[in-house]
């Protein structure tokens, strides 16, 4: 099977090769490893999983041979996961020096469910430090190149996961999304990236950034594949008390129902002046396509949208300042030995954290400090209520919302050195996290040769509806089937 | 709104970040700019609004008070930078 090439194959296509006996899980793992070697120059991968992948591939092969009827659609399928999701025995560093030597003693529930389903973890992907960033340039291990143009960023914070899927090296990858960290890189790289409803996927084993916003979700080459991965990882987990006990709706059947007769809202505030012309053009063409498929498009208003970024940049740093207090150099992580415990904390944290993480810890600590709590944190939590209520009332008149994922396409590395200009990248994805809604980005065109993403947003726990709209659009277009050319400067 | 160097130093100490003077000044400027942007919040009327901490609608998540499986001691200690036997070693906090 040395001739096997898997570049750009979907989960469904790979599953077909396995069922027809044209490839074994070991063949797929070997071929995908070769693909990861091919794109090494993009620096999307921080480490490989070593013999764990071999063991898991062998186990999948046994399952497929002995009980093919019980083996699910992900059995034997290779994938990658973001460096913030714990895998027992495999280094997990959150893109940070402070966790450089950390090896998790347990596996995250979402990953465990994929392992149980027979999927084969191949690689841990680069990301912004502690998932804080929109370009992957905040990784302590260096930036990632966008597969469409390595001088540009892949987006962030799950930039490595988006890149390995966009380059066709693996058919799916896990990421996490706190303010757009799945959808924005999916948009920049031209793949599907799905953030489920808050609480749908367990956060157990996800290195916490902002606990009231964080959610794990998939990147995939097709919406159908993203739906399949979502179905495997979603559902209540006693280890995460914020995971929803409500039963997960089966999405496979809903996916194919089309958009005929659906009412889709275009939030006026998301189509404002900040949109690049090429993004506007691509997204408007996508709206027209959805109309052609039988949906009715109407304009809606979410008036508090312009306060969402401010709300987020209080709530997320406040939560991160509390969550990252555990990085103290005592139980795990970087330890800088000093005579007093306080100095040990001060130096371990100063040397371990990078500039953006420190900035957010400072901002969050300030917002939670005595005398400022009411003016910042409590105020932001109230505005959050308003933002969520505006979405809820929009969903009384429309089934889902459609809009751009990002106001811009992938920018050049180093282009956004000012923290605020970087924060503005997430202005169209952040409100979705604040409101706890499901959202997906699917490729809907190109601007100056770079991918543009269409975002579909639905009511809480209507994850299937979001996937359904995205699938209908994707099936009517072929933006998702494009593959970037060979990586310049990297020999095949 | 302008942050003083003393305020930044106070926040850094609360956060246990041993920042250099140069970092202190940089964060003072950057936090000023971010807080000026965030001031947008004060223009939103929230007089009739309650805070949201949990967006999924969950209130309490109860379970039976029974002992379950937990992380084995050795696994929990494996990443410790300093350990003494079955314990994490921590520097003295009192003279």
Interface residues (C-beta under 8 A of the other chain):
Chain A: X101 X102 X103 X105 X106 X197 X198 X199 X212 X238 X241 X242 X244 X245 X304 X306 X307 X309 X310 X311 X313 X314 X321 X325 X328 X329 X330 X331 X332 X333 X334 X335 X338 X339 X340 X341 X342 X343 X344 X345 X346 X347 X349 X350 X353 X358 X359 X361 X362 X363 X365 X366 X369 X375 X376 X378 X379 X380 X381 X382 X383 X384 X385 X386 X388 X419 X420 X423 X434 X435 X436 X460
Chain B: X7 X8 X10 X11 X12 X14 X15 X16 X17 X18 X19 X20 X23 X27 X30 X31 X33 X34 X35 X37 X38 X39 X40 X41 X42 X43 X44 X46 X49 X50 X51 X52 X53 X54 X55 X56 X57 X58 X61 X63 X71 X75 X76 X78 X79 X80 X81 X82 X88 X90 X91 X92 X93
